[in-house]
Amino acid sequence: MPQWDGTVTPEEQANYFASYSLLEHHLDLLKDKPRIQAYFRAMRENEDSFAGKVVLEVGCGLGLLTILAARAGARKVYAVEATKAAAAFARRLVQSHGLENVVTVFETTVETLELPEQVDVIISEFMGHFLLRESMIDSVIFARDRFLKPGGAIFPSHCKMLLAPCSSQIQVDAKVEAYERALEDFEVVHSYVKETCKVDLVSLWESYEREVRSTVFGTSLGVEIDPPELLGSPVVVKEIDLHGATPQECVAVDQNFEIKVDRSASAEDLRRFNLWCGWFQVEFRGSAENPCAAVVEWDTGPYSERTHWGQEGFILEPPMDLSGADRVEGTLRMQRKEENWRLYDVEIERRATRGGRALGKQDVDAYSLS
């Protein structure tokens, strides 16, 4: 896969932050009750981690977490938000709650932020789809290295990425139908142009089909998987400790995995492994020097209450037959896109095995996490 060269253009930054300028977008995020409850519990149940402390929120949006940190007893809260409109909304909320003497909102990126002091705690909601999309984790790591006191805490502190095989016809049907409609469109246009203009488009068919297949099946999609659709227990493909992680660790994923096939699944489902399901977990543990009295965990997977992230689906077309397999083995590779550092190219190698022996050939599927 092509590798990102580390360059971030002003245009990329402007386009990204513009998406957060609408109040409607932030209200959609506030509808995510599990998300709000996790941060609320983490701060309410660990007020000793905030009382009298200096706090920095990276990407404060409307300032909800900033207000919660102030209410948890923080002496000072610095909130940084790069989107002009969102920063203005945050200031308004802070003032309407009488916290302007505790909270200062900066309209800038954390990479250009200047603070008068170091901070004890960093809070941020940096997670994107399948954890890494949007690459905001880089900003948290930057803030840690520049502003966090030795022994300071990051909320959340630990993350995991998980992957599981699924059989989910409902989730995949719409994509298959879109693919078939696109091919039918070609036939309609081809017939019309040939009849009217005496120009035959058939030489373009293979290129068109590859293009449609790549667009429809090669782009990940947001899904909501029910537990019975899983064909095996999830496997952890990436773990990140925000207190020690480097930016380089978040640029790529390269992880072998082995998943035990759930033989209690129906014969039909075992023959129709048609979707990889990816999601993430986060934990609020605090730091070794400032540990949380109450550790809060939060999962965006099929067994948990639904969130705005849902899970990320990667379609297998055609489906893979696991009816004779006891394991699915493979490798997940992710790399930041060369043309847009906030998105990822994904490759998943897969093979079915039984008793350690491969059943059939190994396949590799390529996707865009965009």
VENTA-V832783 format. One record per backbone hydrogen bond with DSSP energy under -0.5 kcal/mol. CO is the residue of the C=O (numbers start at 1). NH is the residue of the N-H. Records with the same first field share a line. If there is no record, write none. Layout:
BEGIN
CO->NH, NH
END
This chain:
BEGIN
9->13
10->14
11->15
12->16
13->17
14->18
15->19
16->19
17->20
18->21
22->25, 26
23->27
24->28
25->29
26->30
27->31
28->31
29->32
31->33
32->36
33->37
34->38
35->39
36->40
37->41
38->42
39->43
40->44
41->45
44->47
46->49
47->50, 51
50->53
53->55, 75, 76
54->120, 121
55->78
56->58, 123
57->59, 80
58->125
60->63
63->67
64->68
65->69
66->70
67->71
68->72
69->74
70->73
73->52
76->55
77->79, 104
78->57, 80
79->106
80->59, 60
81->108
82->84
83->87
84->88
85->89
86->90
87->91
88->92
89->93
90->94
91->95
92->96
93->97
94->97, 99
95->98
99->102, 103
102->77
104->79, 106
106->81, 108
109->112
110->113
119->149
120->153
121->56
122->155
123->58
124->126
128->131
129->133
130->132
131->128
132->135
135->138
136->139, 140
137->141
138->142
139->143
140->144
141->145
142->146
143->147, 148
144->148
147->119
149->152
153->122
154->156
155->124
157->242
158->283
159->240
160->281
161->237, 238
162->279
163->235
164->277
165->231, 232
166->274, 275
168->172
169->173
170->174
172->175, 176
173->177
174->178
175->179
176->180
177->181
178->182
179->183
180->184
181->185
182->186
183->187
184->188
185->189
186->190
187->191
188->192
189->193
190->194
191->195
192->196
193->197, 198, 199
194->198
199->201
201->204
202->205
204->208
205->209
206->210
207->211
208->212
209->213
210->214
211->215
212->216
213->217, 218
214->218
218->368
221->313
223->311
226->229
227->230
229->167
231->262
235->163
238->161
240->159, 242
241->244, 245
246->249, 250
247->250, 251
248->251, 252
251->336
253->334
255->332
257->330
259->328
260->233
261->263
262->265
266->270
267->271
268->272
269->272
270->322
272->274
273->320
274->316
275->166
276->278, 314
277->164
278->312
279->162
280->300
281->160
282->298
283->157, 158, 285
284->296
285->292
290->287
296->284
298->282
301->304
311->223, 313
312->278
313->221
314->276
315->317
320->273, 322
322->325
326->261
327->353
328->259
329->351
330->257
331->333, 349
332->255
333->347
334->253
335->345
340->337, 343
342->134
343->337
344->369
345->335
346->367
347->333
348->365
349->331
350->363
351->329
352->359
353->326, 327
354->357
357->354
358->360
359->352
363->350
365->348
367->346
368->220, 370
369->344
END
